[in-house]
Amino acid sequence: MTRWPLRSRREWTELRELRYIIGGPQGGGLETTSEILSWAFARSGYGVISDREYFSNIKGRHSYIHATVSGAEVPYHLSYPVDVIAAMDAESVFSHIGDIRDGGYLIYNSDEGQSRFNAIPSMERELRDRLAAFMKAESLDGTLASVVKYLSDARRVNAIGLSYRDLLDQLQKKESVEAAQASRYISTILSGAMAALSGVSRESIEFSMRRRFRQDEIYRANMTMFDIVSSLVESKHGSPLKLEGSTLSLRKMLVASGNDTVAMAKAVAGLRFQSYYPITPAADESFTLEEYERLAGDGPTMLVYQLEDELAVINAAIGAALAGVRSAAATSGPGFDLMVEGLGWAGMNEVPVVVTYYQRGGPSTGQPTRGAQSDLLSSVFASHGEYPRVVLASGDHVEAFYDTIDAFNYAEQFQVPVIHLVDKFLANTIATFPIPDLSSVKINRGAVIKEKVPGYKRFDFTYPVSPRAPLGTNVMWYTGDEHDEYGHISEDSENRVKIMEKRMGKLEVMEKEIPEERRYSYFGDERPDLILVGWGFVKGVATKAVSELRASGKKVGYLHIRTFVPFPSRTIGSVAKDVGADRLVAVEHNYEAQAAVLTAANTGITIGKKIVKFTGRPMYANELEEAVMRVMKGENRVVLEYGA
């Protein structure tokens, strides 16, 4: 919902941070451009975060990459306005008119100067209407050329018009690239121009290109295009956006998406079986695992199994867990809804299964490729009846890695389903982060019996967590009906009380054995005037906002919830008592502020002030800072809307 003109302005004074947008049609190579630039910046010693926003179609609709590069910190936040917009097509310029700072840089295709916004069939009606109003207000004729002139004159934007047709012709003359394939190299035009403006070395780009393109002829063609463009742009414009030398120590860093990070962590955790049905944004994680099914030796290290629907997915994962292996399912909202009955079966039968739940906008099909945090309550209360579970939520790539391992440990330690919440923003974001310290990783498989035990009771009432035996080692029974210690169906009332108290008694065990300090993190002043309370991908933007507000003299903190079952009740109760519940502000990507609902349910504390966003786009540092100031001036509910 871009607004024109942009409310805030930003001059190029923060030389340790570069923000850019790369826009183009879905399927046009944006993800490749994002990877190449992210790897190149990281190779040069900078921290990077790069978010991919896209429509739910295979090819054609407008998509874009929104990135932050920093030499002073590893950025986990995005913000507006940006310093550069690099556009594959005219629609990208029209879509992001208000997103570029005064004095910024626009890279565009000069061949499309006469393209009109109202002649683009893929553009949404609402955006077209806003553009029509904007064009009328600014006396523009609706062409790309008129918009470029407006940005140059009114906003002092440095417009870099490149003839993509001429550049592709030059490539064809130098390399044996077929005419039908030439358009694939438009993404490299943007990479070359971006690298020139930001001073990224050719060596860093070579590293990225070689990593991305394994075939020599494709690698050479891409490097040829890069050289043509970067030389042209640098000769005319220099490197005005070159970042100052990095103060980061990035020699031992990873560059990965959230999906890939979770996949790596599952391999480290000892995953042996994963089931899935392709669904956005969860599927990429399973695709990565499929690529690395054979990590060592001649045989497969794990089995990644695509099934016909999510009903089969959860039941297959349960079966693998009963057989004794570490098992998981990966899904998103509609898929999780179908899994709920199976999840209840796992809860009743004390099955240690992990569900990695990638949240997107709902309900129903909702916003398949947009993000949200609107599935928290459904995760905590999923399925009819009552059974214990663990619910974790990750805020960045580092947390996602370690939370994934904890998820498997908790599943087997307590013999419960574990739901690991990862929002779409984190899933589809490429970021730099420190290589995890594997020496700190511990594997806890809980109480396991591998030998034959006479009279084995799978659900022995003696323990809240009975020693489990894999299928085939002992005689045991599993059923979806209520059962006794052996697993036989029983509707006896006394037995029902015993088995329920045994199962639900795990909540007390988890409360004792999962440390309170593992359930939350805190950033900011010890006795602030305001404490933001959030979870998931809010973490990065909230900590950035806290840092900026503290620098301007405001006393602000951020309480980050990492575990919802069990809940950090003691900590939040203590904070509310110490600073006052009226100083707590819920910050969430959903309409209701669902973590605030759970806070009230678990502690009796009502968080009355809320900052929420439910557009499907992530929160941005600039809008969150502004929202906090509005709360400080007396507003109780602020709804954020910014984003293309």
Secondary structure, 3 states (H helix, E strand, C coil): CCCCCCCCCCCCCCCCEEEEEEEEECCCCHHHHHHHHHHHHHHCCCEEEEEEECCCCCCCCEEEEEEEEECCCCCCCCCCCEEEEEECCHHHHHHCHHHEEEEEEEEEEHHHCCCEHHHCCCCCHHHHHHHHHHHHHCCCCCEHHHHHHHHHHHCCCEEEEECHHHHHHHHHHHCCCCHHHHHHHHHHHHHHHHHHHHCCCHHHHHHHHHHHCCCHHHHHHHHHHHHHHHHHHHHHHCCCCCCCCCCCCCCCEEEEEHHHHHHHHHHHHCCCEEEECCCCCCHHHHHHHHHCCCCCCCCCCCEEEECCCHHHHHHHHHHHHHCCCCEEEEEEHHHHHHHHHHHHHHHHCCCCEEEEEEEEECCCCCEEEEECCCCHHHHHHCCCCCCCCEEEECCCHHHHHHHHHHHHHHHHHHCCCEEEEEEHHHHCEEEEEECCCHHHCCCCCCCECCCCCCCCCCCCCCCCCCCECCECCECCCCCCCCECCCCCECCCHHHHHHHHHHHHCHHHHHHHHCCHHHCEEEEECCCCCEEEEEECCHHHHHHHHHHHHHHCCCCEEEEEECEEECCCHHHHHHHHHHHCHHHEEEEECCCCCHHHHHHHHHHCCCCCEEEEECCCCCCCHHHHHHHHHHHHCCCCEEEECCCC
